[in-house]
Structure formats: C-alpha cells, structure tokens
Amino acid sequence: MERTKLRQNAMLANAREELHDLSQPVTAVLCLLELAKLQGDDRSMREGIDNALKECARLMRSVQRMRFALGEPEEEEIV
C-alpha cells in the first residue's frame, strides 16, 4: 500500500514537472509574437517568428520526452 502511494506521488511530481516544461515555451511563444506585433516593423516580426519557432521546437522536444516515457513510438526528430 505504502509503495503504491509513493509511486503515485512520484508520477504526480513527474507530471507536474512535465507540465511546467510544456508551459515555459508556450508562454515564451506568446510573449515573442505579441512583442513582435507591438513593434510592428518587418525585422522585429521576423525575429519574433524565428525565436517563436525555436520555442516550438523546444516544446516538441518536451512532448517527445513524454511520449518516450509513455513508451510510444518515436516520431521524426525535432531540431
């Protein structure tokens, strides 16, 4: 019984950590795109989009780690 509870607590802690890892790049993407939109010039928009794409790749790496932990088959690698 105690072992099961410890395992559940560990799984919950891991899930919380993964959710945090997912929320960080999503928040960054929102901020980067909003800032680029506010600045309005082409250079700022391109830079914001480039940085947002990097954060999206970071997000996909987190998703891949979660899939791996769940034993799902690997998909193509995200750089």
PEGILIN-V633118 format. One record per backbone hydrogen bond with DSSP energy under -0.5 kcal/mol. CO is the residue of the C=O (numbers start at 0). NH is the residue of the N-H. E is the energy in kcal/mol with one decimal. If there is no record, write none. Layout:
co-><CO:CO>
nh-><NH:NH>
e-><E:E>
This chain:
co-><0:1:2:3:4:5:6:7:8:9:10:11:12:13:14:15:16:17:18:19:20:21:22:23:24:25:26:27:28:29:30:31:32:33:34:35:40:41:42:43:44:45:46:47:48:49:50:51:52:53:54:55:56:57:58:59:60:61:62:63:64:65:66:67>
nh-><4:5:6:7:8:9:10:11:12:13:14:15:16:17:18:19:20:21:22:23:24:25:26:27:28:29:30:31:32:33:34:35:36:37:38:39:44:45:46:47:48:49:50:51:52:53:54:55:56:57:58:59:60:61:62:63:64:65:66:67:68:69:71:70>
e-><-2.0:-2.3:-2.3:-2.5:-2.5:-2.2:-2.3:-2.5:-2.3:-2.3:-2.4:-2.5:-2.1:-2.5:-2.5:-2.2:-2.5:-2.0:-2.4:-1.8:-0.8:-1.2:-2.5:-2.2:-2.6:-2.3:-2.3:-2.9:-2.5:-2.2:-2.6:-2.2:-2.2:-2.3:-2.4:-2.1:-2.2:-2.7:-2.6:-2.6:-2.6:-2.8:-2.5:-2.3:-2.5:-1.6:-1.9:-2.2:-2.0:-1.9:-2.3:-2.4:-2.0:-1.7:-2.1:-2.6:-2.2:-2.0:-2.6:-2.6:-2.4:-1.6:-2.7:-1.4>
